[in-house]
Amino acid sequence: MLQSFLLNCSTWRESCLVVKTRRSHTWICEPFHTFSFPFLLSFVTFISRKDSTQSNSLPLFHALSPLFLQTNKHRMRTDYLKQNFPFTHRNIFLKLLLTFFFIGLAFRILFFHSLSSQISPVLESPFPQKVTLSQPHNPPQPSSLSQPVSDPPLVLEHVPEPPPFLERVPEPPPVLDYVSETEDQLSPTESEQCDYFNGDWVRNPSGPAYTNESCDLIEPPQNCLKNGRPDREFLYWRWAPRQCDLPQLDPQRFLNMMRNKAWALIGDSISRNHVQSLLCILSKVEQPVLVYHDEEYKSKRWTFPSYNFSISVIWSPFLVEAAIFEDINGVSSSEVELHLDKLDSKWTDQYLDFDYIIISTGKWFLKSAIYYENDTILGCHSCPGRNLTELGFNFAYRKALKFVMNFIVSSNHKGMIFFRTFTADHFENGEWFSGGTCNRTAPIKEGEMEMKYLNQMLRDIELDEVGKAASEASKKGVNFKLVDFSALSQLRPDGHPGPYRQFQPFAKDKKAHVQNDCLHWCLPGPIDTWNDIIMEMVMKKG
């Protein structure tokens, strides 16, 4: 009988079922013919077990039954219902059976409605592009019921944050700074935008470009390994700019580019140290020939005959005219006499003869000196016992640099000119004259060792005056560049000769008191990087 009732119901229109509870009204509009007999029978059986004791079954049946007795557009006759469905008040069994069915249907609707409001909002938000739904811990038992596509999604009893059934899609990896294939082929203008002086010292397993054995141009005070320095770690580092790659200087390529050219390095003993490094690198291709030196061997010139290329070093520690009174060991007998309004003719007379020039100064201005202008004494620096105005080294350094910069900017030189910032010393536990040492064997991190106050003053003056001159030079078509090696060199206290400025200083006495050199650089050593940077700038420009 029940089966006949359900089959005839397939001709009914869609009806809306309203279930009223204390909490809410639930509406369900659905064609009743979508409920198959096995589906309804399972609910009747389920509810008969679970809810047969409910006291409101009969009233609920009376409230719901009229909705199911509405006819379709063909208006099914009431007598047909009576003939086929003789359910009267006397047929208690059928009443209870239908009551349980409607209660079960209402329970199903209310149960889903109440749980749907408890599901985490995460499920209501759009899913990521890729998710994986894991199986629940207690999967339902297999059933003969086929679930239609419109069934509600699987409901979880608890949805933590984030939901356990969602596989978190990993965030995209951070964008890394790298040099792409297109960036590796920069035009000269683009390459100049790279800050070669902002970077880090990184491990270089390949080691230096030359050794003290392969190069015989290293002067004894910088030949640290020959002099007995025991450690080698300081040789296996290279400078790595953060914005670009810095290749090691290619001597063959460089010499090919420098045919019929002339270089000059002008300054103090650090410039001499610098030129030795460059010569050692280039000697891998051709041995340079010394063609000139002054009486004290402080100014020299070498040539590379196969390339008609020359490199000169010109001794001019102040760049302005100076009378220096000290012996070969650097012991002064009187203050330096410094003419702040006269350039040193040793370099100015040859200035236009060079295609490339690297100029530097700085450290010598810390010496005791008397300052002149128009052949008249202006004052002095560190001259106790003299009745002179103490002007300070910073006064003289700024004034001398201004004069040098004016000469460069107005010279109309057609070559390429660099001004190299001075490099600070790394004396610790004293100064050069008071037992200072430099015993470190590896680079330091930025900020680990602060630059000394006087050294910082010198550098600030350089950055100020040279920066203004470079800007003015560009307006006049003079190719003038600042190369600031102070910061990167500050991180290499391990690169100095220390006690090994002398040959085997501890051979006779391991506790011997030896004066340290914490200003100049071992060769090979960190100073080789200077050539890598300058030559890369030249190559890109050329």
HULIN-V331225 format. One record per backbone hydrogen bond with DSSP energy under -1.0 kcal/mol. CO is the residue of the C=O (numbers start at 1). NH is the residue of the N-H. E is the energy in kcal/mol with one decimal. If there is no record, write none. Layout:
# HULIN-V331225
CO&NH&E, CO&NH&E
This chain:
# HULIN-V331225
1&5&-2.1, 2&6&-2.1, 3&7&-2.2, 4&8&-2.1, 5&9&-1.2, 7&10&-1.3, 8&11&-1.4, 9&12&-2.0, 15&30&-1.1, 17&28&-1.6, 19&26&-1.8, 24&21&-2.1, 26&19&-1.9, 28&17&-2.5, 31&34&-1.8, 32&35&-1.6, 36&40&-2.2, 37&41&-3.1, 38&42&-1.9, 39&43&-1.4, 40&44&-2.5, 41&45&-2.5, 42&46&-2.6, 43&47&-3.2, 44&48&-2.2, 45&49&-1.2, 46&50&-2.0, 47&51&-3.4, 51&54&-1.6, 56&60&-1.8, 57&61&-2.1, 58&62&-2.3, 59&63&-1.9, 60&64&-1.8, 61&65&-3.0, 64&67&-1.2, 72&75&-2.3, 77&81&-1.3, 78&82&-2.3, 79&83&-2.6, 80&84&-2.5, 81&85&-2.8, 85&87&-2.8, 88&91&-1.2, 90&92&-1.8, 91&95&-1.8, 92&96&-2.7, 93&97&-2.2, 94&98&-2.7, 95&99&-2.9, 96&100&-2.8, 97&101&-1.6, 98&102&-2.7, 99&103&-2.7, 100&104&-2.6, 101&105&-2.4, 102&106&-2.8, 103&107&-3.2, 104&108&-2.4, 105&109&-2.1, 106&110&-3.1, 107&111&-2.8, 108&112&-2.0, 109&113&-2.3, 110&114&-2.4, 111&115&-1.9, 112&116&-2.2, 115&118&-1.8, 120&123&-1.6, 121&125&-1.4, 148&151&-1.7, 163&166&-1.3, 180&184&-1.8, 182&185&-1.0, 187&191&-2.5, 188&192&-1.3, 190&193&-1.3, 191&194&-1.5, 194&196&-1.2, 195&198&-1.1, 198&242&-2.5, 200&240&-2.9, 202&238&-2.6, 204&207&-1.9, 211&215&-1.4, 219&222&-1.8, 220&223&-1.2, 222&224&-1.8, 222&523&-2.4, 223&227&-1.9, 224&229&-2.4, 225&228&-1.2, 227&504&-2.0, 232&235&-1.9, 233&236&-1.9, 236&204&-2.0, 238&202&-2.8, 240&200&-1.8, 250&254&-2.4, 251&255&-2.5, 252&256&-2.1, 253&257&-1.8, 254&258&-1.5, 258&261&-1.8, 261&310&-1.7, 262&355&-1.9, 262&356&-1.8, 263&312&-1.7, 264&358&-2.4, 265&314&-2.7, 266&360&-1.8, 267&316&-3.3, 268&272&-1.1, 269&273&-2.2, 270&274&-2.4, 271&275&-2.4, 272&276&-1.6, 273&277&-1.4, 274&278&-1.9, 275&279&-2.5, 276&280&-2.3, 277&281&-1.8, 278&282&-2.2, 279&283&-1.9, 281&284&-1.1, 282&285&-2.0, 282&286&-1.9, 289&303&-2.1, 292&301&-2.1, 294&297&-1.1, 299&294&-2.0, 300&313&-2.6, 301&291&-2.9, 301&292&-1.4, 302&311&-2.4, 303&289&-2.6, 304&307&-2.0, 304&309&-1.4, 307&260&-2.3, 309&304&-3.0, 310&263&-2.7, 311&302&-2.9, 312&265&-2.4, 313&300&-1.8, 314&267&-2.2, 319&344&-2.4, 321&339&-2.5, 323&337&-2.1, 325&333&-2.7, 327&330&-2.0, 331&327&-2.1, 336&370&-3.2, 337&323&-2.2, 338&372&-3.0, 339&342&-1.4, 342&321&-3.2, 344&347&-1.3, 344&348&-1.8, 345&349&-1.8, 350&353&-2.2, 351&354&-1.1, 355&416&-2.5, 356&264&-1.6, 357&418&-3.0, 358&266&-3.0, 359&420&-3.0, 362&365&-1.6, 363&366&-1.6, 364&367&-1.7, 368&336&-2.2, 369&381&-2.7, 370&338&-2.9, 371&378&-3.0, 372&340&-2.2, 373&376&-1.2, 376&373&-2.4, 379&371&-2.7, 380&391&-2.9, 380&392&-1.3, 381&369&-1.8, 383&386&-1.5, 386&388&-2.1, 389&380&-2.8, 392&396&-1.3, 393&397&-2.8, 394&398&-2.1, 395&399&-2.0, 396&400&-2.7, 397&401&-2.4, 398&402&-2.3, 399&403&-1.6, 400&404&-2.3, 401&405&-3.1, 402&406&-2.3, 403&407&-1.6, 404&408&-2.1, 405&409&-2.7, 406&410&-1.9, 416&357&-2.1, 417&481&-2.8, 418&359&-2.9, 419&483&-2.8, 428&437&-2.8, 431&434&-1.1, 431&436&-3.2, 437&428&-2.5, 445&448&-2.2, 452&456&-2.5, 453&457&-2.0, 454&458&-1.9, 455&459&-2.2, 456&460&-2.5, 457&461&-2.0, 458&462&-2.1, 459&463&-2.8, 460&464&-1.9, 461&465&-2.7, 462&466&-2.5, 464&468&-1.9, 465&469&-2.0, 466&470&-2.7, 467&471&-1.7, 468&472&-2.0, 469&473&-2.8, 470&474&-1.8, 472&476&-1.0, 473&478&-2.7, 478&480&-1.4, 479&417&-2.8, 481&419&-2.5, 483&421&-2.2, 483&485&-1.1, 485&489&-2.0, 486&490&-1.6, 489&492&-1.9, 491&444&-2.1, 492&495&-1.5, 495&522&-2.9, 497&500&-2.3, 498&517&-1.9, 499&502&-1.1, 504&507&-1.5, 509&512&-1.8, 517&498&-2.6, 518&426&-2.1, 525&528&-1.9, 526&529&-1.7, 528&532&-1.4, 529&533&-2.3, 530&534&-2.6, 531&535&-2.5, 532&536&-1.6, 533&537&-2.1, 534&538&-2.2, 535&539&-2.8, 536&540&-2.4, 537&541&-1.9, 538&542&-2.7
